[in-house]
Amino acid sequence: MEMNFFWVQVRDLTIASLKSRYRKTFAGFIWVVLNPLLMFGVQSLVFKKFLNLNVPDYYLFLLSGLLPWIFFSQTIQMATPTFVTQAQLLRSFKINPLVILASQVADNFMNFLITFLLILLPFYIESGREIWPLFLLPLALIPLLLGTLGLSISLSTFNVFFRDTNFVMGFIFSLLFFLTPIFYPADYVPEQFRFLIYVNPAVYLLEPFRDLIYNETHKFFISLAKGTGVSLLFCLMALYVWKRKINDFYRKL
């Protein structure tokens, strides 16, 4: 019963957030699409036109990695300071802190789905590829969402006890962007340095999208199994961190 009430609160808070974002204005909706579109435009110009990366269907290649990366990285960086910025609310009202965090992740996830369809779909159709692999997209979305939520819980909890966690993660994500094969194929990396890519857990959450949308579809279920394993690991870590820190949570908040 309590778990059902938890998800009802998450749903209602997410809907309220979405309504406040889009009510009586197009600016919020435009920015949701424009932000990743500008990032895609700049990166495709630099890596395709300036550096002349020889990757077939490069725009589709880039989008299949960039859009999930934007959701993953931006959501975690937005979620990490949530408990600290909402400290007054959490101390004043009897509400589970995870409700606020989960609703923020869900809000970003809905925005990600909108941009994913509006930006990716035209490029995918223009490429002339078969449409049926897109029906498997929900399978790739599940580990991405769960992994992002799990890591967000752990980092936002750490940020209550170590307030510089948010700043450290901003620096780490700047480095991870270049160590994640988003704008380049993994086989472009010399073999002796390729381990740097595969110790990066974000790779396993993004790979299912790349395999489904761009690479050979038969690789998808292998990468999906790896991504699911990483997302479960993040969720178990979040459960462990939350249970260990919950007793001191409000005292440090």
Phi, psi and omega in degrees: 000315180296320180295321178296318178296323178302309184288332174295317177297317178300314180299311183295320180292323178294315179298318179297320179295317180294319180296318180293330180288320189254355184293126173058025177205144174264349186298317180298316180294316181299318182292325178303320180274322186292322182301303178293331180294320177294318177298318178296316181298315181294315183291322178293325177294314183291310189276330180270313185272313184282309182272348174055051176295128184271074180237119179300144181049051188299324182297319177291320177302312182295314182298323184295338177255325186291315184296314175297325179295318179300315178299311183299308186287314183291323179296315181295318179292329176284325185280330186305316180273008188302311183297323181288315181290335179258022185300317181298318178296317183291328178280336186268331185235150179276087179222138179295123180304330181291338177297314181296316181294313182296325179291326177292319177296317179295321178300312179296325181294320178296319177296322178298318180297320179298310182293323181301316182285317184289326183266314186286317188304314179300319180292323181293315180295320181295332181289344179080013180283162179294144184280332190302329178300334181295337178289347177269358182304321179305329179294324179284331182289328185298306179295328177297315180294312181294319179295318179294318179296314181299314180292326178296319179297313181299312185289322178292328176290316176301324183293335175293324183267331180230096193291349178268005180304318182298318181290322178296319181293326176299319178292318181297318180293329175298321178286317183298330180302322182276342178264006177248127182288074179266307182259002177218150176288149182298330183283359172284341182278131177306143188303324183290343179252359186293338179297334179296332178284316189274000168267000179270111184296336180298330181302319186286338176277335181267331184304320179303324178292316180296317181292322183286318187270325189241313184278193178286132188295333183294342177280346188301315186289333175291311179293328177295320178296319178294316179297321178296319178298317179294319180294322177294323177297317178297321180292319178294320177297319179297318179297318180294312182297316182296317181292326180288326188258350188299326182294327180259004189299307185288332178293322180279336182293000000 
